[in-house]
Amino acid sequence: MIDFLDYMNGIINHPEGYIASLQKDVDHYVNSGKWVEDMDKLEYEMNEVAKKVKIEDAKKLVLTIKRMDGTKDTALQELTNSYGETLNRDEIIKLVHKVYQ
């Protein structure tokens, strides 16, 4: 355990032991380009999840506006103001029309 804690602090106590082998594997993974590919995939997935959350939040906003007897135009304007940088205009229009059906 102490060897692993030392490793976390950048110290490899035994050049032929498990920790040294682990470091070689990490170096190979990082240098192979697979790491970049995996990080790109992770970033894409995180962005997709964030976008889904924004869409759900936008739906809640439209429902609130509708419950308060707001018009489609009001909902479109509020969504554009709040989510215009995340959702494109077509997505906003589609979302509002779906809620107001």
N, CA, C and O of each residue as an XYZ file, in Angstrom:
404
protein
N       0.824     -1.191      0.000
C       0.000      0.000      0.000
C       0.872      1.261      0.000
O       0.561      2.242     -0.675
N       1.937      1.220      0.744
C       2.807      2.382      0.833
C       3.424      2.693     -0.523
O       3.613      3.858     -0.872
N       3.743      1.635     -1.297
C       4.298      1.849     -2.631
C       3.308      2.582     -3.526
O       3.688      3.456     -4.305
N       2.039      2.219     -3.408
C       1.020      2.879     -4.221
C       0.854      4.332     -3.807
O       0.747      5.207     -4.667
N       0.830      4.603     -2.527
C       0.721      5.994     -2.063
C       1.926      6.813     -2.511
O       1.788      7.972     -2.900
N       3.109      6.202     -2.456
C       4.294      6.901     -2.966
C       4.145      7.184     -4.459
O       4.480      8.269     -4.934
N       3.633      6.185     -5.194
C       3.412      6.347     -6.639
C       2.482      7.523     -6.912
O       2.710      8.290     -7.847
N       1.446      7.666     -6.110
C       0.508      8.784     -6.281
C       1.211     10.128     -6.082
O       0.753     11.161     -6.571
N       2.331     10.094     -5.357
C       3.131     11.305     -5.147
C       4.326     11.382     -6.089
O       5.213     12.217     -5.911
N       4.345     10.495     -7.106
C       5.391     10.548     -8.121
C       6.654      9.788     -7.780
O       7.686      9.987     -8.422
N       6.595      8.924     -6.787
C       7.780      8.179     -6.372
C       7.588      6.697     -6.709
O       6.574      6.099     -6.348
N       8.560      6.116     -7.397
C       8.535      4.680     -7.682
C       9.690      4.059     -6.897
O      10.862      4.277     -7.205
N       9.329      3.282     -5.875
C      10.339      2.723     -4.962
C      11.090      1.537     -5.550
O      12.281      1.371     -5.285
N      10.421      0.717     -6.337
C      11.030     -0.505     -6.857
C      10.955     -0.479     -8.386
O       9.874     -0.660     -8.947
N      12.075     -0.260     -9.065
C      12.059     -0.101    -10.524
C      11.588     -1.339    -11.289
O      11.267     -1.227    -12.472
N      11.536     -2.495    -10.669
C      11.082     -3.705    -11.357
C       9.775     -4.242    -10.777
O       9.343     -5.332    -11.153
N       9.146     -3.514     -9.883
C       7.947     -4.016     -9.216
C       6.655     -3.670     -9.955
O       6.657     -3.180    -11.084
N       5.560     -3.948     -9.264
C       4.219     -3.734     -9.836
C       3.990     -2.277    -10.207
O       3.446     -1.983    -11.272
N       4.397     -1.375     -9.347
C       4.170      0.055     -9.590
C       4.918      0.515    -10.836
O       4.385      1.299    -11.620
N       6.131      0.044    -11.026
C       6.892      0.394    -12.229
C       6.199     -0.153    -13.466
O       6.136      0.511    -14.501
N       5.682     -1.364    -13.351
C       4.940     -1.972    -14.465
C       3.668     -1.165    -14.764
O       3.314     -0.934    -15.920
N       3.009     -0.754    -13.709
C       1.802      0.070    -13.868
C       2.136      1.374    -14.590
O       1.399      1.788    -15.485
N       3.214      2.012    -14.222
C       3.623      3.261    -14.858
C       3.949      3.043    -16.326
O       3.620      3.888    -17.160
N       4.583      1.936    -16.657
C       4.884      1.628    -18.056
C       3.591      1.470    -18.862
O       3.489      1.940    -19.995
N       2.604      0.798    -18.254
C       1.309      0.626    -18.926
C       0.620      1.978    -19.142
O       0.048      2.230    -20.203
N       0.681      2.830    -18.138
C       0.075      4.166    -18.248
C       0.783      4.960    -19.344
O       0.132      5.596    -20.173
N       2.097      4.923    -19.348
C       2.863      5.644    -20.377
C       2.512      5.144    -21.777
O       2.323      5.939    -22.698
N       2.426      3.831    -21.930
C       2.086      3.250    -23.234
C       0.693      3.706    -23.674
O       0.489      4.077    -24.830
N      -0.257      3.677    -22.746
C      -1.633      4.090    -23.053
C      -1.678      5.552    -23.495
O      -2.316      5.892    -24.491
N      -0.998      6.399    -22.747
C      -1.015      7.837    -23.050
C      -0.310      8.111    -24.382
O      -0.790      8.911    -25.186
N       0.807      7.459    -24.610
C       1.601      7.717    -25.817
C       1.046      7.044    -27.069
O       1.432      7.404    -28.181
N       0.158      6.083    -26.908
C      -0.367      5.346    -28.063
C      -1.415      6.131    -28.853
O      -1.733      5.759    -29.982
N      -1.948      7.195    -28.290
C      -3.005      7.946    -28.962
C      -4.389      7.466    -28.540
O      -5.378      8.161    -28.772
N      -4.472      6.304    -27.933
C      -5.753      5.778    -27.465
C      -6.346      6.693    -26.399
O      -7.560      6.881    -26.327
N      -5.467      7.257    -25.576
C      -5.910      8.153    -24.516
C      -6.657      9.354    -25.099
O      -7.717      9.728    -24.596
N      -6.117      9.949    -26.143
C      -6.751     11.109    -26.779
C      -8.111     10.707    -27.338
O      -9.097     11.427    -27.177
N      -8.155      9.561    -27.990
C      -9.409      9.055    -28.548
C     -10.445      8.837    -27.442
O     -11.607      9.214    -27.591
N     -10.023      8.234    -26.346
C     -10.939      7.984    -25.229
C     -11.417      9.293    -24.597
O     -12.582      9.410    -24.216
N     -10.530     10.263    -24.485
C     -10.916     11.550    -23.910
C     -11.897     12.286    -24.827
O     -12.814     12.955    -24.350
N     -11.702     12.160    -26.139
C     -12.641     12.755    -27.088
C     -14.024     12.119    -26.956
O     -15.040     12.814    -26.974
N     -14.051     10.796    -26.822
C     -15.328     10.092    -26.637
C     -16.003     10.529    -25.344
O     -17.210     10.770    -25.313
N     -15.222     10.628    -24.285
C     -15.758     11.048    -22.993
C     -16.322     12.460    -23.070
O     -17.408     12.731    -22.558
N     -15.587     13.352    -23.707
C     -16.061     14.731    -23.854
C     -17.371     14.781    -24.637
O     -18.291     15.514    -24.274
N     -17.449     14.000    -25.709
C     -18.672     13.943    -26.511
C     -19.849     13.457    -25.659
O     -20.925     14.055    -25.685
N     -19.645     12.389    -24.916
C     -20.718     11.840    -24.080
C     -21.152     12.837    -23.003
O     -22.342     12.985    -22.724
N     -20.181     13.511    -22.407
C     -20.510     14.504    -21.383
C     -21.306     15.663    -21.983
O     -22.239     16.166    -21.357
N     -20.944     16.082    -23.180
C     -21.686     17.147    -23.853
C     -23.102     16.710    -24.190
O     -24.040     17.500    -24.081
N     -23.262     15.448    -24.602
C     -24.598     14.929    -24.912
C     -25.476     14.891    -23.667
O     -26.651     15.254    -23.724
N     -24.919     14.460    -22.557
C     -25.672     14.425    -21.302
C     -26.051     15.842    -20.884
O     -27.185     16.085    -20.472
N     -25.120     16.769    -20.987
C     -25.394     18.165    -20.626
C     -26.493     18.742    -21.510
O     -27.348     19.488    -21.034
N     -26.473     18.399    -22.797
C     -27.498     18.905    -23.711
C     -28.865     18.328    -23.354
O     -29.865     19.044    -23.392
N     -28.919     17.046    -23.009
C     -30.191     16.434    -22.610
C     -30.757     17.116    -21.358
O     -31.965     17.327    -21.248
N     -29.879     17.451    -20.430
C     -30.310     18.153    -19.224
C     -30.862     19.525    -19.581
O     -31.891     19.940    -19.048
N     -30.187     20.228    -20.475
C     -30.661     21.547    -20.912
C     -32.024     21.433    -21.586
O     -32.895     22.277    -21.373
N     -32.212     20.394    -22.399
C     -33.503     20.211    -23.072
C     -34.603     19.965    -22.048
O     -35.698     20.514    -22.170
N     -34.324     19.150    -21.047
C     -35.322     18.894    -20.005
C     -35.631     20.174    -19.232
O     -36.788     20.442    -18.911
N     -34.612     20.956    -18.935
C     -34.829     22.246    -18.261
C     -35.651     23.190    -19.135
O     -36.529     23.899    -18.643
N     -35.361     23.192    -20.422
C     -36.104     24.049    -21.349
C     -37.570     23.626    -21.409
O     -38.460     24.476    -21.441
N     -37.825     22.318    -21.425
C     -39.214     21.831    -21.419
C     -39.950     22.312    -20.176
O     -41.107     22.727    -20.254
N     -39.280     22.254    -19.036
C     -39.893     22.708    -17.783
C     -40.230     24.196    -17.861
O     -41.282     24.629    -17.391
N     -39.330     24.969    -18.457
C     -39.584     26.398    -18.610
C     -40.796     26.646    -19.503
O     -41.639     27.485    -19.185
N     -40.889     25.924    -20.615
C     -42.024     26.089    -21.525
C     -43.328     25.687    -20.819
O     -44.342     26.373    -20.950
N     -43.298     24.597    -20.085
C     -44.499     24.168    -19.353
C     -44.919     25.220    -18.328
O     -46.110     25.481    -18.158
N     -43.958     25.816    -17.656
C     -44.263     26.869    -16.680
C     -44.894     28.073    -17.377
O     -45.874     28.634    -16.888
N     -44.340     28.461    -18.499
C     -44.892     29.594    -19.255
C     -46.305     29.272    -19.716
O     -47.192     30.122    -19.644
N     -46.517     28.057    -20.185
C     -47.843     27.645    -20.656
C     -48.853     27.659    -19.507
O     -49.977     28.133    -19.667
N     -48.442     27.134    -18.342
C     -49.341     27.129    -17.169
C     -49.710     28.539    -16.722
O     -50.774     28.757    -16.142
N     -48.841     29.473    -16.993
C     -49.106     30.861    -16.609
C     -49.814     31.606    -17.731
O     -49.842     32.837    -17.754
N     -50.387     30.845    -18.663
C     -51.121     31.388    -19.804
C     -50.253     32.224    -20.737
O     -50.734     33.145    -21.395
N     -48.969     31.889    -20.782
C     -48.072     32.557    -21.720
C     -48.290     32.027    -23.127
O     -48.743     30.898    -23.314
N     -47.968     32.836    -24.096
C     -48.161     32.453    -25.495
C     -46.947     31.688    -26.016
O     -45.896     31.638    -25.377
N     -47.124     31.097    -27.190
C     -45.996     30.418    -27.844
C     -44.863     31.410    -28.108
O     -43.686     31.097    -27.930
N     -45.244     32.598    -28.532
C     -44.226     33.609    -28.825
C     -43.408     33.969    -27.587
O     -42.192     34.150    -27.660
N     -44.097     34.070    -26.446
C     -43.394     34.350    -25.192
C     -42.437     33.215    -24.857
O     -41.292     33.447    -24.469
N     -42.919     31.983    -25.013
C     -42.089     30.812    -24.738
C     -40.881     30.774    -25.669
O     -39.761     30.508    -25.235
N     -41.120     31.045    -26.963
C     -40.006     31.072    -27.925
C     -38.960     32.108    -27.534
O     -37.759     31.839    -27.579
N     -39.420     33.284    -27.152
C     -38.495     34.356    -26.786
C     -37.705     33.993    -25.528
O     -36.491     34.187    -25.474
N     -38.400     33.464    -24.517
C     -37.714     33.098    -23.276
C     -36.706     31.978    -23.495
O     -35.601     32.019    -22.955
N     -37.082     30.982    -24.284
C     -36.144     29.889    -24.567
C     -34.942     30.378    -25.362
O     -33.809     29.974    -25.101
N     -35.192     31.241    -26.321
C     -34.095     31.792    -27.112
C     -33.139     32.570    -26.212
O     -31.921     32.454    -26.342
N     -33.696     33.361    -25.300
C     -32.862     34.135    -24.381
C     -32.069     33.230    -23.434
O     -30.892     33.478    -23.173
N     -32.720     32.180    -22.921
C     -32.096     31.325    -21.916
C     -31.226     30.212    -22.497
O     -30.204     29.849    -21.914
N     -31.634     29.673    -23.645
C     -30.965     28.491    -24.170
C     -30.464     28.654    -25.602
O     -30.090     27.670    -26.239
N     -30.451     29.861    -26.105
C     -30.057     30.115    -27.487
C     -28.627     29.724    -27.815
O     -28.309     29.439    -28.970
N     -27.764     29.708    -26.809
C     -26.376     29.318    -27.057
C     -26.198     27.806    -27.035
O     -25.219     27.287    -27.572
N     -27.143     27.092    -26.413
C     -27.052     25.642    -26.297
C     -27.870     24.932    -27.357
O     -27.415     23.955    -27.953
N     -29.080     25.425    -27.593
C     -29.996     24.804    -28.551
C     -30.130     25.706    -29.763
O     -30.164     26.929    -29.632
N     -30.205     25.105    -30.943
C     -30.371     25.931    -32.133
C     -31.844     26.332    -32.283
O     -32.716     25.787    -31.607
N     -32.098     27.257    -33.147
C     -33.449     27.831    -33.314
C     -34.487     26.757    -33.654
O     -35.596     26.776    -33.120
N     -34.133     25.830    -34.532
C     -35.070     24.770    -34.914
C     -35.435     23.886    -33.724
O     -36.592     23.493    -33.573
N     -34.451     23.571    -32.879
C     -34.726     22.755    -31.691
C     -35.662     23.485    -30.731
O     -36.556     22.880    -30.139
N     -35.449     24.777    -30.584
C     -36.298     25.574    -29.696
C     -37.724     25.616    -30.224
O     -38.672     25.416    -29.465
N     -37.884     25.872    -31.513
C     -39.225     25.923    -32.119
C     -39.925     24.583    -31.970
O     -41.096     24.532    -31.596
N     -39.229     23.515    -32.254
C     -39.810     22.170    -32.149
C     -40.257     21.880    -30.717
O     -41.340     21.337    -30.499
N     -39.434     22.239    -29.756
C     -39.755     22.010    -28.349
C     -41.005     22.783    -27.933
O     -41.883     22.236    -27.265
N     -41.085     24.032    -28.321
C     -42.244     24.862    -27.958
C     -43.503     24.316    -28.609
O     -44.537     24.206    -27.951
N     -43.436     23.977    -29.874
C     -44.622     23.447    -30.562
C     -45.066     22.135    -29.946
O     -46.265     21.877    -29.846
N     -44.143     21.318    -29.539
C     -44.478     20.031    -28.920
C     -45.238     20.238    -27.605
O     -46.217     19.542    -27.337
N     -44.797     21.174    -26.803
C     -45.445     21.439    -25.510
C     -46.813     22.104    -25.715
O     -47.749     21.833    -24.963
N     -46.930     22.956    -26.712
C     -48.170     23.716    -26.913
C     -49.197     22.954    -27.771
O     -50.251     23.512    -28.078
N     -48.931     21.725    -28.157
C     -49.909     20.969    -28.959
C     -51.175     20.725    -28.178
O     -52.107     20.105    -28.691
